[in-house]
Amino acid sequence: ANYMKGYGIASDQLEKYSKSVHGIALLKKNDVGAPACNDCHGNHAAAPPGVESVSNVCGTCHALNAELFANSPHKKAFDSAGMPECETCHSNHDILAASDQLLGVSGEAICGWCHGGEPESKAYQMASTMRTLADSLESAEKVAMSLVDNAEQKGMEIADAKYKLRDARQARLESRTMVHSFDMGKFQEVIDRGLGVATVVTDEAKVAIDEYYFRRWGLGIATFIMTVLSISIYVYLKRLEKHPPGKKDVLYDKP
């Protein structure tokens, strides 16, 4: 490491990689499919990849993201500014897991790096709206999941709704990919699909929970009625023991 520093070459690549989503997958989760050093740098005669080649390497695994970005308005803007495509937003060695926090115009969002000072611009408004939609889907999914878990804990049959919930999660994951198109129509289409599924699951879970309480109330009322009937029958039988039907008092005349 000291040798590399003497030549002005960074020596923290391994440290950054170890903390990245790729490094964690390979080194901690033993996912041999995760990219390692040679996947980007090659094996023999390895050399630091250029700006364009790094993005090409990313695109071999994240093909849809790369395709969407290549056809987006950002492609020309990035090329004109000489900015690397994938690395500008995701870095290279210390790539973090993608999350909705990267989207929008808040402090931690990447969109704000370029558009944060333009609140009246279309790009600012789009980034802000996209983040709002993403948060709405995540919130709707959590509500649906909570209700499904609630119904399941109550012993209700909720397997179909639980299975449908996977489609909401899939839509949320797809929305993170569709961000790279920077097309509001396409992005909202995916979000709306997820929200639709979450709404259906929420309604089905609520019905199951309502049915659970209806059964409990029904059982309680039925138990009360049966208890009242049992007590009434018991009292009636006790009266019969004291005054059997057909038994009359016999009166004797005095001699």
VENQUIVEN-V156309 format. One record per run of one state. SS is the DSSP state (@ for helix, = for strand, . for the rest). FROM is the first residue (numbers start at 1). LEN is the number of residues. If there is no record, write none. Layout:
[[SS,FROM,LEN] [SS,FROM,LEN]]
This chain:
[[.,1,1] [@,2,5] [.,7,6] [@,13,7] [.,20,1] [@,21,8] [.,29,8] [@,37,5] [.,42,9] [@,51,11] [.,62,1] [@,63,8] [.,71,2] [@,73,9] [.,82,3] [@,85,6] [.,91,9] [@,100,3] [.,103,8] [@,111,5] [.,116,6] [@,122,32] [.,154,5] [@,159,23] [.,182,2] [@,184,59] [.,243,13]]
